[in-house]
Amino acid sequence: MIEDPRAPFQIGYVVSMAQGLQSFVYREVRELFAQGVVVHLFPTKIGPGPYLPDPTWPVHKPSLRSLVCTHLQTLLAHPQLYLAVLTEALLLGGLMDFALSVFVSKTARENKLRLIHCHFGDHKLFVGYFCGRLSGGPVSVTIHAYELYTNPNPRLFRKALKFVKAIVAVAEYNRAVLCEAYGVDPTKVHVVPLFADLPPISSPKKRGTERIVILTVARFVEKKGHRTLLEALGLLPKRYEAWLVGGGPVDVAGIAKSFGVADRVRILGRLDDSGLQASYRAANIFCLPSETTQGGDREGIPVSLMEAMAYGLPVVATRHAGVPELVSEVLVEEGDPEGLARGLDKLGSDPALRDELGRRNRELVRSRFSHENVLRLRTLFEEWAQ
């Protein structure tokens, strides 16, 4: 069958919408639509959040009835293939991923989707893998970080990495891990940095002896380094305070109390988009002291660092994983509260340096994390869809 050259280029995205779309996925899909690509979303989870799909974006949410129907139809049409992939899913511990993949595969065929792309190498990739096994169509994946270190199904992850047509890594560091730790062919991995909006920035903050607001936007988990940040805060003068945006299992309030800085810590929780923007604009310094956990979990390039830099904020971060690919200064060692306090005070005591680094950071985002990255992604998608 010859493709109609006038037909839109259509692809599927297997994503999580547990708290809406992740901000970077939302921006990526929005830009792909702006470039004429029709992106069909296949959510593995659905819930409310600040970044919800535009009403014009096709979102395919299976009901129990549609799942049962697609499984029966696929079994009757291709019994040997269905049973072979089902058996593989049982052996690999991917039965729930297989259940959704049958729906994705059939919907992709009906809508003439030319590629299935998975955001994250966890259950989204596993759904894409079984979908590709059933349909024979091309599958690609964007690998971030956590799935490299704490994958929910390492055996299936390795199998899926070998199967997919191509892999997008968001950092050179992640590419190196894929090639060295997982034996992925380097020619199969394409480093494409994420895309960031460049928001308008407010007038420069007043200089003087006013309070210094240190902002952190991150899940409350060990690798984000909240304990180190709060210990460092206790070493700084009283005019420094920390605003923590996020949520998670780490008891940041208890940690702040243990270091005697609870009165200088504001826990803002999870914010909507307007609240997050207001936090970036109100802060003087952005800090993310990422560190390797005892279990070996690490970052890639944290999205919040890129977003803070887009707002013209100076940054204090750690020499961790792919962070130095984004941040050149101020960088300190992991788990070093004294060094972190020195880095924060260096910026807090020098308004001119904060302004200079903020401008430099914004320009770096403009040049390295522009919509050109999504244009490159589209070119790769078209190549992989052949």
GUZA-876232 format. One line per field, with one value per residue (C-alpha): x, y, z; residue number from 1. Coordinates in steps of 0.25 Angstrom, whole numbers. Example, Ala and Ser with C-alpha at 12.3 -4.5 7.8 and 13.67 -1.06 7.14 Angstrom:
<recs>
xx = 49,55
yy = -18,-4
zz = 31,29
nr = 1,2
</recs>
This chain:
<recs>
xx = 0,6,5,-3,8,-3,-7,-2,10,3,10,7,12,11,12,8,-3,-4,-3,-6,6,20,23,34,25,14,23,29,15,11,23,21,7,12,21,10,11,-1,2,-8,-6,-7,-7,-3,-9,-18,-21,-22,-10,-5,-2,-14,-15,-21,-35,-31,-21,-25,-25,-28,-33,-37,-50,-51,-60,-51,-39,-47,-52,-38,-32,-43,-42,-27,-27,-37,-30,-15,-16,-2,4,-5,-2,13,14,4,14,26,19,15,30,35,26,19,5,-2,7,3,-12,-11,-2,-12,-21,-10,-6,-20,-23,-10,-13,-27,-22,-10,1,14,22,20,29,30,34,42,48,38,24,22,34,28,15,22,30,19,11,23,23,9,8,22,23,34,36,45,47,52,61,62,69,62,59,74,76,63,55,43,46,61,60,49,56,68,60,52,65,70,56,53,58,64,66,66,75,73,88,101,103,91,96,109,101,92,104,114,104,94,102,93,99,104,99,85,85,82,85,73,73,59,51,48,39,47,37,37,45,42,50,63,61,64,78,82,81,67,64,70,60,66,56,56,46,48,41,43,52,66,74,69,78,68,75,88,81,74,87,94,83,86,100,96,91,77,73,74,61,58,45,42,33,29,24,28,33,44,40,46,38,44,58,57,53,64,74,67,63,48,45,53,47,34,28,19,15,11,8,0,6,3,8,21,24,21,31,42,40,41,53,67,75,71,78,77,88,85,93,94,86,91,83,90,79,83,78,80,78,67,56,55,69,66,53,60,71,60,55,68,72,86,88,95,96,105,115,105,102,98,97,110,105,95,101,116,115,112,115,119,122,110,106,115,106,118,122,107,106,119,113,99,106,115,103,94,105,108,95,103,108,94,90,101,99,84,86,96,87,75,84,89,75,71,83,83,68,60,49,60,62,47,50,61,53,42,53,57,43,41,54,50,36,41
yy = 0,14,25,37,48,58,50,56,49,41,34,29,33,23,32,34,43,40,54,60,60,63,77,73,63,73,83,73,68,83,86,73,77,91,84,77,63,57,51,40,39,25,27,16,24,36,46,61,70,84,79,73,69,80,76,74,64,49,42,27,22,8,3,-11,-14,-9,-17,-30,-27,-24,-36,-46,-39,-41,-55,-59,-52,-56,-67,-72,-59,-55,-67,-66,-52,-55,-66,-57,-47,-57,-62,-48,-43,-33,-38,-24,-18,-28,-25,-11,-13,-21,-9,0,-9,-10,5,9,0,6,20,17,21,20,19,16,24,22,33,25,12,6,0,10,3,-10,-7,-2,-15,-24,-15,-16,-31,-32,-22,-23,-7,1,5,15,20,33,28,38,33,25,14,11,9,5,-1,-9,-21,-21,-34,-28,-15,-21,-29,-17,-9,-19,-19,-4,2,14,21,35,39,53,54,48,42,34,30,25,17,10,6,2,-4,-10,-13,-4,-1,13,16,13,24,38,49,60,70,73,85,97,109,122,130,145,150,160,172,170,167,178,178,179,172,166,151,141,131,118,110,95,88,73,60,58,46,43,46,60,64,71,66,72,85,87,84,95,104,103,108,121,134,135,144,131,123,110,108,94,90,76,64,50,40,48,55,69,76,66,68,83,82,73,84,95,102,99,114,117,106,107,94,98,84,81,94,96,103,117,115,108,120,130,122,123,138,140,132,138,125,111,99,84,76,63,51,36,28,16,7,14,22,35,47,49,64,69,76,86,91,94,101,110,114,118,128,134,128,125,111,103,88,76,69,58,49,58,71,77,76,87,94,99,107,107,92,85,71,62,61,73,82,91,93,95,106,113,112,118,129,132,135,141,151,156,161,165,150,145,154,150,135,137,143,133,122,127,129,114,109,118,112,97,94,101,96,92,80,76,78,69,59,60,57,45,40,41,33,22,21,17
zz = 0,-4,6,3,3,7,19,33,39,51,62,76,89,101,113,128,131,146,150,136,126,131,127,117,110,109,103,93,89,87,78,70,67,63,53,47,54,60,73,78,93,100,115,125,136,137,148,150,148,143,129,123,108,99,95,81,84,82,95,95,108,108,115,121,110,99,105,105,91,85,92,86,72,72,78,67,56,59,70,68,70,81,89,86,91,103,107,106,115,126,126,127,137,127,127,130,120,110,113,109,97,90,91,86,75,69,71,64,52,51,51,42,52,47,60,74,83,98,109,119,119,129,127,116,108,112,106,94,93,93,83,74,75,72,60,54,54,58,73,79,93,101,113,125,137,148,139,137,152,159,147,151,142,138,130,121,120,114,104,100,98,88,81,79,66,73,86,90,102,109,113,108,122,120,106,113,123,112,104,115,125,116,104,94,81,81,67,72,83,79,89,88,99,105,100,109,108,110,118,120,132,142,145,153,168,178,183,197,210,207,209,200,195,191,182,180,171,172,178,192,190,194,181,181,193,202,215,210,206,219,227,218,221,236,233,226,232,236,224,215,214,206,198,195,183,182,190,193,204,210,222,219,230,240,234,235,250,253,247,254,241,241,243,230,221,213,208,197,192,178,171,158,146,151,165,160,151,162,171,160,159,174,176,176,175,170,177,174,181,174,180,177,187,195,185,173,168,161,152,137,135,144,137,148,146,132,135,146,137,126,137,138,152,156,160,171,168,169,161,158,146,135,143,138,124,127,139,138,151,163,165,178,182,185,200,204,213,216,201,197,208,202,188,192,200,189,180,192,195,181,174,161,160,162,150,142,144,142,128,124,129,121,108,110,110,98,90,94,98,88,79,69,78,75,60,61,68,57,47,54,56,41,38,48,42,29
nr = 1,2,3,4,5,6,7,8,9,10,11,12,13,14,15,16,17,18,19,20,21,22,23,24,25,26,27,28,29,30,31,32,33,34,35,36,37,38,39,40,41,42,43,44,45,46,47,48,49,50,51,52,53,54,55,56,57,58,59,60,61,62,63,64,65,66,67,68,69,70,71,72,73,74,75,76,77,78,79,80,81,82,83,84,85,86,87,88,89,90,91,92,93,94,95,96,97,98,99,100,101,102,103,104,105,106,107,108,109,110,111,112,113,114,115,116,117,118,119,120,121,122,123,124,125,126,127,128,129,130,131,132,133,134,135,136,137,138,139,140,141,142,143,144,145,146,147,148,149,150,151,152,153,154,155,156,157,158,159,160,161,162,163,164,165,166,167,168,169,170,171,172,173,174,175,176,177,178,179,180,181,182,183,184,185,186,187,188,189,190,191,192,193,194,195,196,197,198,199,200,201,202,203,204,205,206,207,208,209,210,211,212,213,214,215,216,217,218,219,220,221,222,223,224,225,226,227,228,229,230,231,232,233,234,235,236,237,238,239,240,241,242,243,244,245,246,247,248,249,250,251,252,253,254,255,256,257,258,259,260,261,262,263,264,265,266,267,268,269,270,271,272,273,274,275,276,277,278,279,280,281,282,283,284,285,286,287,288,289,290,291,292,293,294,295,296,297,298,299,300,301,302,303,304,305,306,307,308,309,310,311,312,313,314,315,316,317,318,319,320,321,322,323,324,325,326,327,328,329,330,331,332,333,334,335,336,337,338,339,340,341,342,343,344,345,346,347,348,349,350,351,352,353,354,355,356,357,358,359,360,361,362,363,364,365,366,367,368,369,370,371,372,373,374,375,376,377,378,379,380,381,382,383,384,385,386
</recs>
